[in-house]
Amino acid sequence: MTTQSPAAPVAPARSYDDYSAPLWQRVLLTRETAVIALTAAVVLYSILNVPNFDGPLTLKFLLQDIAPILLIALPMTLVIITGEIDLSVASIMGLSSVLLGVLHENGMSVPSAALLALLAGLACGALNGFLIAYVGLPSLAVTIGTLALFRGIAVGLLGTKAITDFTDRWADLATDTIGETRIPLVMIPFAVLAVGFVVLLHFSTFGRGVYDIGLNDEAARFTGIDVARTKLVLFVLSGVVSAFAGIYFTLRFGSARGDNATGYELQVIAAVLLGGVSIFGGRGRLHGVLAGVVLIGVISSALRLESVTVNVTNIIVGLLLVASVILPSVLAWTSSRLPRKAAPTTPSESHHQNAASADVAEHERQ
């Protein structure tokens, strides 16, 4: 009778952010670092080669253009890390824009109308979150449906009409800069929100739960995480921030329309994925996402200054998004080819390894 020798244990594959890897690999071989480096390279190239890119108004207009995407990318990052997605954000922007315009046109002050628009965004996010977290419907299907629903309500309320009678005071607030700098005022609420989301995701038990849900929601549930409540909170945050972005969008352009911000959901998702967030959930960092938003904004601004059409810009952004999907596999392969530092073994582990080796030798002699 012959016996088969036991198979040698196979070492698990190492990803580029494995904590057994040297520190320099964990810092440099990441998607976030790659996106930040690419962003810096594109900015430097644009300054040196694109006419007027370093002009006095370029930074102001660049930040104003990407401000709504920066805002919505904050909650969208957390939503996608949990393995869900929200495609209704641009429609919520449009709905909040219409509500702001209609309410103001009927005699309500801009602050009061904006508050009601924010509450409407909260209700939209709560609807998405309830259907996904408590009814158990897939987020892709739910938010495709609410994308059409919210946009339909916005267009139905206003039709093809545009409301433009906003006072200069509020329009100036959306377009003014901080003192003598070129930084728009909207960067102040963005900075506050960004700090809040960084603390929430990276320095709180709630954030650890977000990652756990993305890795395995069933396991997260067994560890005591309220998965349904967490997802509901995230979709509510997404709705409120999207409504705020819609209010800013309306005041910046001085126009409330039902089709405002059409297509912004794709720009937000592209920036989030480009910034290193896994579409399957469980992985991502906010600094990479913000770099992804800036990268797309810089490319769009530079191409616009070069009189390149929007279609070409969309092609380039699409290629970047495809590259961002391929990049994790490339980085993982690169990391797997590098030498790995062996983890130290305790005396008890060494004893068990020696015993196992003796058993293998005994089987081979038989």
C-alpha positions as CSV (number, residue, x, y, z in Angstrom):
1,M,0.0,0.0,0.0
2,T,1.4,3.4,-1.0
3,T,0.8,6.6,0.7
4,Q,0.9,10.0,-0.8
5,S,3.1,12.5,0.9
6,P,1.2,15.6,2.0
7,A,1.4,18.5,-0.3
8,A,3.6,21.4,0.7
9,P,1.8,24.4,1.9
10,V,1.2,27.1,-0.6
11,A,2.1,30.6,0.5
12,P,-0.8,33.0,0.0
13,A,-0.5,35.6,-2.8
14,R,0.5,39.0,-1.5
15,S,-1.2,42.1,-2.6
16,Y,0.7,45.4,-2.9
17,D,-0.7,46.6,0.4
18,D,0.1,43.5,2.4
19,Y,1.4,44.5,5.8
20,S,4.1,41.7,5.7
21,A,5.7,43.7,2.8
22,P,8.4,46.3,3.6
23,L,7.2,49.7,4.5
24,W,8.5,51.3,1.3
25,Q,6.5,48.9,-0.8
26,R,3.3,49.5,1.2
27,V,3.8,53.3,0.7
28,L,4.9,53.4,-2.9
29,L,3.3,50.4,-4.5
30,T,-0.3,51.6,-4.1
31,R,-2.9,52.9,-6.4
32,E,-3.3,56.1,-4.3
33,T,0.4,56.9,-4.7
34,A,0.3,56.2,-8.4
35,V,-2.7,58.5,-8.9
36,I,-1.1,61.3,-6.8
37,A,2.2,60.9,-8.8
38,L,0.3,61.0,-12.1
39,T,-1.7,64.0,-11.0
40,A,1.5,65.9,-10.1
41,A,3.0,65.0,-13.5
42,V,0.0,66.2,-15.4
43,V,-0.1,69.4,-13.5
44,L,3.6,70.0,-14.1
45,Y,3.3,69.2,-17.8
46,S,0.2,71.5,-18.2
47,I,2.0,74.4,-16.5
48,L,5.0,74.0,-18.8
49,N,3.2,73.3,-22.1
50,V,-0.5,74.5,-22.0
51,P,-1.0,78.2,-22.7
52,N,-2.6,80.1,-19.9
53,F,-2.8,77.1,-17.6
54,D,-0.8,79.0,-15.0
55,G,-3.0,82.1,-15.5
56,P,-4.6,83.9,-12.6
57,L,-8.1,82.5,-13.3
58,T,-7.3,78.9,-14.1
59,L,-7.1,77.6,-10.5
60,K,-10.3,79.4,-9.6
61,F,-12.3,78.0,-12.5
62,L,-10.7,74.5,-12.0
63,L,-11.8,74.3,-8.4
64,Q,-15.2,75.6,-9.2
65,D,-15.7,73.0,-11.8
66,I,-14.6,70.1,-9.7
67,A,-16.2,71.3,-6.4
68,P,-19.5,69.3,-6.9
69,I,-17.6,66.2,-7.8
70,L,-15.3,66.6,-4.8
71,L,-18.3,67.0,-2.5
72,I,-20.2,64.0,-3.8
73,A,-17.1,61.8,-4.0
74,L,-16.8,61.9,-0.2
75,P,-19.9,59.9,0.6
76,M,-19.7,57.9,-2.6
77,T,-16.3,56.6,-1.5
78,L,-17.8,55.1,1.6
79,V,-20.8,53.8,-0.3
80,I,-18.6,51.9,-2.8
81,I,-16.3,50.6,-0.1
82,T,-19.4,48.8,1.4
83,G,-19.8,47.1,-2.0
84,E,-22.8,49.3,-3.0
85,I,-23.2,52.1,-5.5
86,D,-25.4,55.3,-5.8
87,L,-26.2,56.3,-9.4
88,S,-28.9,58.8,-8.3
89,V,-26.6,61.5,-7.0
90,A,-26.8,63.7,-10.1
91,S,-30.6,63.5,-10.2
92,I,-30.7,64.6,-6.5
93,M,-28.5,67.5,-7.6
94,G,-31.0,68.4,-10.3
95,L,-34.0,68.0,-7.9
96,S,-32.4,70.2,-5.2
97,S,-31.7,72.8,-7.9
98,V,-35.3,72.9,-9.0
99,L,-36.6,73.0,-5.5
100,L,-34.3,75.9,-4.7
101,G,-35.5,77.8,-7.8
102,V,-39.2,77.1,-7.4
103,L,-39.3,77.9,-3.7
104,H,-37.3,81.1,-4.1
105,E,-39.5,82.2,-7.1
106,N,-42.6,81.8,-4.9
107,G,-41.2,84.2,-2.3
108,M,-39.1,82.1,0.0
109,S,-35.6,83.3,1.0
110,V,-32.6,81.5,-0.5
111,P,-31.5,80.1,2.9
112,S,-34.9,78.7,3.7
113,A,-35.3,77.2,0.2
114,A,-31.8,75.7,0.5
115,L,-32.7,74.1,3.8
116,L,-35.8,72.5,2.3
117,A,-33.7,71.3,-0.7
118,L,-31.3,69.7,1.8
119,L,-34.2,68.0,3.5
120,A,-35.4,66.7,0.1
121,G,-31.9,65.3,-0.5
122,L,-32.0,63.6,2.9
123,A,-35.4,62.0,2.0
124,C,-34.0,60.8,-1.4
125,G,-31.0,59.2,0.3
126,A,-33.3,57.7,3.0
127,L,-35.5,56.1,0.3
128,N,-32.4,54.6,-1.4
129,G,-31.0,53.4,1.9
130,F,-34.3,51.8,3.1
131,L,-34.8,49.9,-0.2
132,I,-31.2,48.7,-0.2
133,A,-30.5,48.1,3.5
134,Y,-33.8,46.9,4.8
135,V,-35.8,45.6,1.8
136,G,-32.6,44.0,0.5
137,L,-32.8,45.2,-3.1
138,P,-29.6,45.6,-5.1
139,S,-28.2,49.1,-5.1
140,L,-27.5,49.1,-8.8
141,A,-31.2,48.5,-9.7
142,V,-32.6,50.8,-6.9
143,T,-30.4,53.8,-7.8
144,I,-31.0,53.4,-11.6
145,G,-34.7,53.5,-10.8
146,T,-34.4,56.5,-8.4
147,L,-32.1,58.2,-10.9
148,A,-35.0,58.3,-13.4
149,L,-37.6,59.0,-10.6
150,F,-35.8,62.1,-9.1
151,R,-34.9,63.5,-12.5
152,G,-38.5,63.0,-13.6
153,I,-39.8,64.9,-10.6
154,A,-37.3,67.7,-11.3
155,V,-38.3,68.1,-14.9
156,G,-41.9,67.7,-14.1
157,L,-41.8,70.5,-11.6
158,L,-40.1,73.0,-13.9
159,G,-40.4,71.6,-17.4
160,T,-38.0,73.3,-19.8
161,K,-38.2,76.5,-17.9
162,A,-35.1,78.0,-16.2
163,I,-35.3,80.2,-13.0
164,T,-32.6,82.8,-13.0
165,D,-33.8,85.5,-10.6
166,F,-31.2,84.9,-7.9
167,T,-29.8,88.0,-6.3
168,D,-26.2,88.9,-6.9
169,R,-25.5,88.4,-3.2
170,W,-26.0,84.7,-3.4
171,A,-24.5,84.3,-6.8
172,D,-21.4,86.1,-5.6
173,L,-21.2,83.9,-2.6
174,A,-20.9,80.8,-4.9
175,T,-18.2,82.4,-7.1
176,D,-16.1,84.6,-4.8
177,T,-12.7,83.6,-3.6
178,I,-11.1,83.5,-0.1
179,G,-9.6,86.9,0.4
180,E,-7.0,87.7,-2.3
181,T,-6.3,84.0,-3.1
182,R,-7.6,82.1,-6.1
183,I,-9.4,79.6,-4.0
184,P,-13.2,79.7,-4.2
185,L,-15.3,80.0,-1.0
186,V,-16.9,76.6,-1.6
187,M,-13.6,75.0,-0.7
188,I,-14.3,76.0,3.0
189,P,-17.4,73.8,3.4
190,F,-15.6,71.1,1.3
191,A,-12.6,71.1,3.6
192,V,-14.8,70.8,6.7
193,L,-16.7,67.9,5.1
194,A,-13.5,66.3,3.9
195,V,-12.0,66.3,7.4
196,G,-15.2,64.9,8.8
197,F,-15.3,62.0,6.3
198,V,-11.6,61.3,6.8
199,V,-12.1,61.0,10.5
200,L,-15.3,58.9,10.0
201,L,-13.7,56.5,7.6
202,H,-10.1,56.1,8.8
203,F,-10.3,56.9,12.5
204,S,-13.6,55.6,13.9
205,T,-15.2,52.2,14.6
206,F,-17.9,53.2,12.1
207,G,-15.3,53.4,9.4
208,R,-13.8,50.0,10.3
209,G,-17.3,48.6,10.0
210,V,-17.6,50.1,6.5
211,Y,-14.5,48.2,5.4
212,D,-15.7,45.0,7.1
213,I,-19.1,45.2,5.3
214,G,-17.3,45.6,2.0
215,L,-15.1,42.6,2.6
216,N,-17.9,40.3,3.9
217,D,-21.2,41.7,5.1
218,E,-22.3,38.4,6.6
219,A,-19.1,38.2,8.7
220,A,-19.5,41.8,9.6
221,R,-23.0,41.1,10.9
222,F,-21.7,38.3,13.1
223,T,-19.2,40.6,14.6
224,G,-21.9,42.9,15.8
225,I,-22.0,45.5,13.1
226,D,-25.4,46.8,12.2
227,V,-25.0,46.4,8.4
228,A,-28.4,47.8,7.5
229,R,-28.1,50.9,9.7
230,T,-24.6,51.6,8.4
231,K,-25.8,51.4,4.7
232,L,-28.8,53.6,5.5
233,V,-26.6,56.3,7.1
234,L,-24.2,56.3,4.1
235,F,-27.0,56.7,1.5
236,V,-28.6,59.5,3.6
237,L,-25.2,61.2,3.7
238,S,-24.9,60.8,-0.1
239,G,-28.3,62.4,-0.6
240,V,-27.7,65.4,1.7
241,V,-24.2,66.1,0.2
242,S,-25.6,65.7,-3.4
243,A,-28.3,68.2,-2.5
244,F,-25.7,70.6,-1.2
245,A,-23.7,70.2,-4.4
246,G,-26.9,70.9,-6.4
247,I,-27.5,74.2,-4.5
248,Y,-23.9,75.3,-5.1
249,F,-24.2,74.3,-8.8
250,T,-27.4,76.4,-9.1
251,L,-26.0,79.5,-7.4
252,R,-22.8,79.4,-9.3
253,F,-24.5,79.4,-12.7
254,G,-27.4,81.4,-11.5
255,S,-29.9,79.0,-13.1
256,A,-32.2,76.4,-11.7
257,R,-33.1,73.8,-14.3
258,G,-34.5,70.3,-14.3
259,D,-31.5,68.9,-16.3
260,N,-28.8,70.5,-14.2
261,A,-25.8,68.2,-13.5
262,T,-26.9,65.5,-16.0
263,G,-24.2,62.9,-16.2
264,Y,-22.3,63.9,-13.1
265,E,-22.8,60.5,-11.5
266,L,-20.5,59.0,-14.1
267,Q,-17.8,61.6,-13.4
268,V,-18.0,61.0,-9.7
269,I,-17.9,57.2,-10.0
270,A,-15.0,57.4,-12.5
271,A,-13.0,59.6,-10.0
272,V,-13.7,57.3,-7.1
273,L,-12.6,54.2,-9.0
274,L,-9.6,56.0,-10.5
275,G,-8.6,57.0,-6.9
276,G,-8.2,53.4,-5.8
277,V,-11.5,52.3,-4.4
278,S,-12.4,48.8,-5.3
279,I,-15.7,48.4,-7.1
280,F,-16.1,45.1,-5.3
281,G,-15.9,46.9,-1.9
282,G,-13.6,46.5,1.1
283,R,-10.8,48.8,-0.1
284,G,-10.1,52.5,-0.7
285,R,-8.7,55.6,0.8
286,L,-10.1,59.2,0.6
287,H,-6.8,60.8,-0.4
288,G,-6.6,58.7,-3.5
289,V,-10.1,59.6,-4.4
290,L,-9.5,63.3,-4.0
291,A,-6.4,63.0,-6.2
292,G,-8.5,61.2,-8.8
293,V,-11.0,64.0,-8.9
294,V,-8.2,66.6,-9.3
295,L,-6.6,64.5,-12.0
296,I,-9.7,64.4,-14.1
297,G,-10.3,68.1,-13.5
298,V,-6.8,69.1,-14.5
299,I,-7.0,67.0,-17.7
300,S,-10.3,68.5,-18.6
301,S,-9.1,72.0,-17.9
302,A,-5.9,71.6,-19.9
303,L,-7.7,70.1,-22.9
304,R,-10.2,72.9,-22.8
305,L,-7.5,75.4,-23.0
306,E,-6.1,73.5,-25.9
307,S,-9.5,73.8,-27.6
308,V,-9.9,70.0,-27.5
309,T,-13.6,68.8,-27.8
310,V,-15.5,67.3,-24.9
311,N,-15.7,64.0,-26.7
312,V,-11.9,63.6,-26.8
313,T,-11.8,64.5,-23.1
314,N,-14.4,61.8,-22.3
315,I,-12.3,59.3,-24.3
316,I,-9.2,60.1,-22.3
317,V,-11.1,59.9,-19.0
318,G,-12.5,56.5,-20.1
319,L,-9.1,55.2,-20.9
320,L,-7.9,56.3,-17.4
321,L,-10.7,54.5,-15.8
322,V,-9.9,51.3,-17.7
323,A,-6.3,51.7,-16.7
324,S,-7.3,52.1,-13.0
325,V,-9.2,48.8,-13.2
326,I,-6.1,47.0,-14.6
327,L,-3.6,48.7,-12.3
328,P,-4.3,46.6,-9.2
329,S,-3.4,43.4,-11.0
330,V,-0.2,44.9,-12.3
331,L,0.8,46.2,-8.8
332,A,-0.1,42.8,-7.2
333,W,2.0,41.0,-9.8
334,T,4.9,43.4,-9.3
335,S,4.7,43.0,-5.5
336,S,4.6,39.2,-5.8
337,R,7.9,39.3,-7.7
338,L,9.7,41.2,-5.0
339,P,11.5,39.5,-2.1
340,R,9.3,38.9,0.9
341,K,10.5,39.3,4.4
342,A,9.9,36.1,6.3
343,A,7.8,36.6,9.4
344,P,9.5,35.6,12.7
345,T,8.4,32.4,14.2
346,T,7.9,31.7,17.9
347,P,9.5,28.7,19.6
348,S,6.2,26.9,19.7
349,E,5.6,27.5,15.9
350,S,9.2,26.3,15.2
351,H,8.5,23.1,17.2
352,H,5.3,22.4,15.2
353,Q,7.1,23.1,11.9
354,N,9.8,20.6,12.8
355,A,7.2,18.0,13.9
356,A,5.4,18.5,10.6
357,S,8.7,18.1,8.6
358,A,9.4,14.8,10.5
359,D,6.0,13.5,9.7
360,V,6.5,14.2,6.0
361,A,9.9,12.4,6.0
362,E,8.3,9.4,7.7
363,H,5.6,9.2,5.1
364,E,8.2,9.4,2.3
365,R,10.2,6.5,3.9
366,Q,7.1,4.4,3.9
